[in-house]
Structure formats: structure tokens, C-alpha cells
Amino acid sequence: MEQRHQDLIKSNYTTLVRKMTTSSVAGHLFASNIITDEMRQQIEAEKTSYDRNRKLLSIILRRGPKAFRGFRTALMKANQTYLSKLLSAGEDTLSDYEKKLAMARSLVVNTVEKRFVENKPNISDPVVRQMSQEERCRISLDDFNELFLTVVSFKDRINIHIRHFAAANNGLIPTKKGVTFSLSRWLMFESILPDIKNYLENRSNEEMKWHIGGGVYVSITSGYTTVDIRHFWKPDDALEPVPTRKGVTLNKHKLGRLLEAVNEVHECVHELNDIELCAFSESHQNQLGMLNCPECTPFGYEPKEDVSLECNVGDLQDVLNIDSDIE
């Protein structure tokens, strides 16, 4: 943790010790991998609320560079926004959108890469199609006018696409080969772009995989300098989700073009400034709300015996009310 962040916590130490709700904050810190299960048990083993808060703070001050942002996020998710704001001094030089990106990044956790056998449903090759839609912008990501980043308004919704195009009728038409981002998923994706760039530049041997919402995952395989963005689904007889053909792979050149295009996307999509992530909504203030959210837990979860989960009114969300990944 940076010294300036340590100083902010120490300057508000007394208030945090007196008013912080330890169990909820510690639970969110554990869920976001800021603290380990052993650390959480050490915190809960303390006898008084003051002692538990002191223990939590002593642990946070010794954690890594993501701990401060994760701590502020945990406070907000524990309905203690006023305490989080105490730690915002010196952070106000960031724009509102940059702060939102930082919050989104705190939610995206690298998962262990698993070797899946690609599911190959019995479908034909990608078919060119046309829709009644408004294209706000189209940015080429290669030198052959085959891969584009587009912003499209369709049925009163705005989606961002990275998609292959095909020549047809003396023009270019989008194919099914690509990936579609809702604005919230784009926010999550954009928040990890610096990590992706750093990974490829340093040629790390670690395999990476991020979940950015619904069935969409971003992954990098050790030994390769490409980024795969892909829709996953889970067959009824499968233990784990499997990758589908709906996706796109970017090499370093195409990723560079994408990074250059980010600012232009902001100019085309002012609505990004108004996006609120579901993880910070009222229904997600406990574990059960997140587990029942198709965006955060798209393939469901297996309830464990003897585990009590807090539940707020409105936690249970109807899957049918949330858009599927199908284009």
C-alpha cells in the first residue's frame, strides 16, 4: 500500500475503529481477495468490535497496492459510504469516470485458468446479417479492414462491439464473429486494459482470466501474446463453463489500436458516465444478492450446507429480467 494511503487510514483511524462494521467489511474484503480466510478468522476471533476493527486495519495496512481501493470499495458495499469518503482526500484529482474505472477494476479478480475443451455446437459458419440500427462510430483495429470496434444503438440500447466484417454489396457488413459489450461490461473491460498491456509487455508466464460480466471472459494464455475475449456457456452436464465460438482474439497490434480508440469511444458514448455497476447496488450488499445476480454469477452456484447467507429484500433477481449474452 502506498504511503499516502496508509497516512489517510491512520489519520481517520479513531473514526474507523469506532464506527466500522467489521464482519460485513471483512466479508467483502475476503470476497475480493484482499484478505485471506485465515486473516478473516483472526479478525473475527477478537472479543470486542473495537478490537476487531483494530485487527482489520492492522492487516489492511500491510497488504499490497490494491488493498486501499479494495478497502474503500468494501466500505461502500457495506453501506458505509460516509467512511469511504473519509479516505477520498487526495483522490479528487481523478475524473468521475476514472474513479468509476478504478472501482470496476477492484471487482475484477484474476481466476485460475482452466483447460477447457471448446464446445462446438452444430452450427454453420458465421453468417453475414443486417439489422435496423444506428452506428455511432466504426474504428478499424487492423490493416485489412476486417476487424472493427463499433458503437451501435439498437432497440433503445447502446452496445460496443469488437467484430469481424465481411465484404458484401460493395460494402462491409458485420458478421457473427466477434463479441458484444453492454456498457457495464465495457466499463469492466476497460478497467483491466492497463493490466493486459502490462502483462503482454513483460511477457509474464502467468496465465490470466478475468470475468467482466455475464458469460463474457477475457483471458491470456502463457506463452502467447494474444488476448481472447469470449462468451462462455455451461451445458447441463458440464461441471464448468466452456468457451463458445462467439468471441475475438487480439494480437498486440490490434490491442494497440484498441487502446488508442478508447478516448474516441468516450466521445461517442457519453452514456458511459452514467453507468452504475450492479455490484454496488442495494441488492448486492450481501453475498446472496451477488450469488443470485446473472451478471455477477451467470452460471448459478451450488448452495453449501450449514452456510448462512444474509438476505435483503430484493436480493433474488429474475434471470429473465436481465439481458442474456445472445446478440
VOGU-3710 file (C-alpha; in Angstrom, 3 decimals, decimal comma):
1> meqrhqdlik> 0,000/0,000/0,000  1,271/3,460/-0,886  2,413/5,669/1,974  -0,194/8,363/1,207  -2,944/5,768/1,510  -1,539/4,487/4,782  -1,499/8,069/6,054  -5,175/8,543/5,096  -6,179/5,442/7,051  -4,069/6,438/10,057
11> snyttlvrkm> -5,468/9,979/10,089  -9,007/8,536/10,287  -8,035/5,609/12,499  -10,152/6,563/15,525  -13,331/7,075/13,480  -12,840/3,811/11,599  -12,284/1,856/14,816  -15,420/3,295/16,423  -17,873/3,125/13,510  -16,819/0,390/11,090
21> ttssvaghlf> -18,996/-2,768/10,860  -16,246/-5,334/10,879  -17,995/-8,511/9,765  -19,536/-7,011/6,631  -16,387/-5,142/5,580  -14,170/-8,175/6,229  -16,566/-10,347/4,231  -16,323/-8,074/1,189  -12,527/-7,861/1,531  -12,330/-11,648/1,556
31> asniitdemr> -14,687/-11,965/-1,437  -12,451/-9,621/-3,466  -9,246/-11,467/-2,424  -7,845/-8,523/-0,475  -7,548/-10,653/2,683  -7,343/-14,419/3,143  -9,755/-16,648/5,027  -7,171/-17,038/7,793  -6,962/-13,250/8,169  -10,742/-13,003/8,341
41> qqieaektsy> -10,820/-15,623/11,112  -8,138/-13,694/13,011  -10,315/-10,599/12,820  -13,451/-12,396/13,966  -11,583/-14,032/16,857  -11,190/-10,681/18,627  -13,634/-10,191/21,509  -14,902/-6,639/21,043  -15,938/-4,662/17,962  -13,161/-2,141/18,632
51> drnrkllsii> -10,561/-4,900/18,774  -11,909/-6,471/15,582  -11,681/-3,145/13,773  -8,143/-2,561/15,030  -7,145/-6,004/13,796  -8,706/-5,410/10,386  -6,918/-2,083/9,980  -3,569/-3,518/11,040  -3,935/-6,213/8,371  -5,055/-3,805/5,632
61> lrrgpkafrg> -2,089/-1,507/6,259  0,256/-4,415/5,489  -1,464/-5,541/2,293  -0,445/-4,779/-1,313  -1,131/-1,880/-3,705  -4,762/-2,886/-4,380  -5,690/-3,005/-0,693  -6,615/0,667/-0,310  -9,013/0,741/-3,250  -10,404/-2,622/-2,174
71> frtalmkanq> -10,914/-1,320/1,374  -12,843/1,728/0,160  -14,957/-0,483/-2,094  -15,692/-2,845/0,802  -16,852/0,092/2,925  -19,233/1,242/0,191  -20,621/-2,255/-0,320  -21,144/-2,489/3,456  -23,359/0,626/3,312  -20,678/2,762/4,976
81> tylskllsag> -20,108/5,213/2,150  -19,506/8,041/4,597  -16,450/6,191/5,939  -15,217/5,566/2,416  -15,466/9,285/1,682  -13,191/9,990/4,651  -10,483/8,188/2,707  -11,059/10,084/-0,543  -8,791/13,056/0,220  -6,170/13,337/-2,477
91> edtlsdyekk> -8,189/11,154/-4,839  -10,265/14,027/-6,203  -7,768/14,773/-8,993  -9,328/11,857/-10,873  -12,348/12,414/-13,086  -15,624/10,756/-12,141  -15,154/8,245/-14,947  -11,584/7,434/-13,839  -12,869/6,817/-10,313  -15,570/4,557/-11,740
101> lamarslvvn> -12,917/2,636/-13,700  -10,886/2,177/-10,529  -13,947/0,864/-8,714  -14,660/-1,520/-11,587  -11,066/-2,771/-11,521  -11,394/-3,590/-7,843  -14,200/-6,005/-8,746  -12,343/-7,883/-11,488  -10,315/-10,719/-9,987  -7,981/-12,978/-11,942
111> tvekrfvenk> -9,232/-16,557/-11,800  -7,221/-19,733/-12,263  -7,097/-20,602/-15,923  -8,563/-23,999/-16,681  -8,072/-26,056/-19,825  -11,468/-26,425/-21,425  -12,363/-28,454/-24,490  -14,039/-25,968/-26,756  -17,700/-26,678/-27,209  -18,608/-26,987/-30,880
121> pnisdpvvrq> -22,356/-26,779/-31,348  -23,745/-27,924/-34,655  -23,968/-24,567/-36,373  -22,867/-23,298/-39,742  -20,104/-20,807/-40,387  -20,744/-17,219/-39,290  -23,459/-15,676/-41,397  -23,470/-12,083/-42,537  -26,539/-10,221/-41,334  -28,009/-6,735/-41,318
131> msqeercris> -30,136/-5,025/-38,711  -32,047/-1,821/-38,355  -29,601/0,003/-36,138  -27,664/3,227/-35,782  -23,874/3,019/-35,874  -22,347/5,876/-33,902  -18,748/5,132/-34,824  -16,593/2,492/-36,524  -12,862/2,217/-35,797  -10,568/-0,174/-37,656
141> lddfnelflt> -8,391/-2,394/-35,446  -6,274/-3,911/-38,218  -4,689/-3,008/-41,571  -7,094/-5,031/-43,684  -10,478/-3,505/-42,800  -11,614/-6,829/-41,370  -11,833/-6,116/-37,623  -13,625/-3,094/-36,220  -14,648/-1,574/-32,926  -18,152/-0,188/-33,341
151> vvsfkdrini> -20,697/1,583/-31,167  -24,258/0,689/-32,129  -27,641/1,859/-30,870  -30,246/-0,868/-31,219  -33,723/-1,010/-29,682  -33,016/1,930/-27,345  -29,823/0,303/-26,081  -26,185/1,002/-26,773  -23,684/-1,798/-27,284  -19,993/-1,719/-28,084
161> hirhfaaann> -18,742/-4,411/-30,459  -15,361/-5,806/-31,460  -16,344/-7,637/-34,614  -15,121/-9,033/-37,916  -16,670/-7,571/-41,047  -17,130/-9,155/-44,471  -17,359/-7,619/-47,945  -20,872/-7,669/-49,360  -22,891/-5,479/-51,741  -19,929/-3,191/-52,421
171> gliptkkgvt> -19,508/-2,537/-48,717  -18,678/-4,106/-45,361  -21,234/-5,891/-43,204  -20,745/-7,191/-39,625  -20,581/-10,961/-39,169  -21,366/-13,106/-36,137  -17,652/-13,471/-35,405  -16,968/-11,097/-32,536  -18,011/-10,055/-29,067  -20,647/-7,646/-27,758
181> fslsrwlmfe> -20,244/-5,460/-24,669  -23,058/-3,854/-22,772  -21,889/-0,528/-21,336  -21,336/-2,039/-17,879  -19,216/-4,845/-19,337  -17,221/-2,347/-21,388  -16,514/-0,430/-18,179  -15,214/-3,620/-16,562  -13,183/-4,476/-19,677  -11,670/-1,002/-19,963
191> silpdiknyl> -10,644/-1,145/-16,291  -8,330/-4,134/-16,941  -6,771/-2,849/-20,187  -3,700/-1,438/-18,324  -3,168/-4,866/-16,706  -3,442/-6,590/-20,083  -0,956/-4,192/-21,674  1,479/-4,614/-18,786  1,175/-8,413/-18,961  1,979/-8,558/-22,680
201> enrsneemkw> 4,836/-6,065/-22,434  6,501/-8,001/-19,615  5,854/-11,402/-21,237  4,673/-12,861/-17,945  4,409/-16,637/-17,715  1,320/-16,422/-15,510  -1,993/-17,327/-17,118  -4,745/-14,776/-16,615  -8,514/-14,898/-16,817  -10,970/-12,143/-15,883
211> higggvyvsi> -14,752/-12,239/-15,673  -16,239/-8,946/-16,913  -19,932/-9,771/-16,638  -22,489/-12,355/-17,695  -20,833/-15,145/-19,649  -18,006/-12,989/-21,009  -14,394/-13,705/-20,015  -11,064/-12,167/-21,010  -8,073/-14,499/-20,938  -4,368/-14,630/-21,750
221> tsgyttvdir> -2,588/-17,945/-22,143  1,013/-18,352/-21,020  3,409/-18,357/-23,977  1,072/-16,405/-26,259  0,961/-12,667/-26,940  -2,751/-12,541/-27,679  -5,861/-11,617/-25,692  -9,002/-13,708/-26,057  -12,416/-12,153/-25,324  -15,115/-14,783/-25,423
231> hfwkpddale> -18,636/-15,768/-24,431  -18,856/-18,913/-22,290  -21,829/-21,126/-21,528  -22,442/-24,080/-19,265  -24,110/-27,234/-20,665  -26,406/-29,070/-18,272  -23,989/-31,997/-17,969  -20,819/-29,888/-17,558  -19,068/-29,074/-14,296  -17,502/-25,890/-15,635
241> pvptrkgvtl> -18,446/-23,301/-18,290  -16,993/-23,916/-21,736  -15,947/-21,408/-24,436  -18,155/-20,864/-27,473  -17,340/-19,631/-30,961  -18,658/-16,188/-30,069  -15,547/-14,163/-29,397  -12,469/-12,494/-30,797  -8,703/-12,798/-30,342  -6,489/-9,702/-30,392
251> nkhklgrlle> -2,746/-9,699/-31,046  -0,501/-6,916/-29,730  -1,006/-4,780/-32,842  -4,803/-4,962/-32,645  -4,718/-4,380/-28,889  -2,598/-1,270/-29,502  -5,208/0,024/-31,930  -7,904/-0,705/-29,353  -6,062/1,242/-26,636  -5,778/4,209/-28,998
261> avnevhecvh> -9,504/4,028/-29,725  -10,665/4,201/-26,096  -10,841/8,009/-25,978  -12,865/8,091/-29,187  -15,315/5,639/-27,628  -15,735/8,042/-24,700  -16,580/10,840/-27,132  -19,154/8,682/-28,896  -20,732/7,207/-25,760  -21,411/9,897/-23,180
271> elndielcaf> -23,763/7,412/-21,502  -20,703/5,637/-20,051  -20,525/8,407/-17,447  -23,941/7,389/-16,115  -23,350/3,642/-15,873  -23,718/2,136/-12,402  -22,288/-1,322/-11,743  -24,717/-3,816/-10,253  -22,087/-4,860/-7,676  -22,662/-1,525/-5,908
281> seshqnqlgm> -26,455/-1,701/-5,996  -28,629/-2,156/-2,927  -29,402/-5,774/-3,852  -25,685/-6,664/-3,755  -24,930/-5,522/-0,237  -24,572/-9,118/0,900  -23,272/-12,346/-0,599  -26,650/-13,804/-1,528  -27,552/-10,818/-3,674  -24,406/-11,259/-5,744
291> lncpectpfg> -24,809/-15,042/-5,997  -28,302/-14,607/-7,430  -27,266/-11,986/-9,987  -26,940/-13,378/-13,550  -24,393/-10,670/-14,355  -22,096/-11,485/-11,418  -22,822/-15,238/-11,183  -24,054/-16,161/-14,689  -23,954/-19,925/-14,299  -25,545/-20,156/-10,857
301> yepkedvsle> -23,987/-21,566/-7,720  -24,253/-24,671/-5,573  -25,554/-23,794/-2,084  -23,419/-25,286/0,671  -24,896/-26,924/3,724  -24,595/-25,227/7,114  -23,759/-21,887/5,459  -25,922/-18,939/6,430  -26,187/-16,098/3,930  -27,671/-12,724/4,818
311> cnvgdlqdvl> -30,557/-11,727/2,605  -32,074/-8,327/1,871  -35,450/-7,747/0,300  -34,984/-7,627/-3,463  -31,863/-9,807/-3,486  -33,442/-12,530/-5,599  -33,392/-11,332/-9,174  -35,316/-12,843/-12,037  -32,921/-14,096/-14,676  -35,495/-13,291/-17,328
321> nidsdie> -35,340/-9,607/-16,438  -31,661/-9,367/-17,292  -30,352/-9,487/-20,829  -28,772/-12,709/-21,940  -25,475/-12,863/-23,781  -27,222/-13,762/-27,014  -26,883/-10,963/-29,521
//
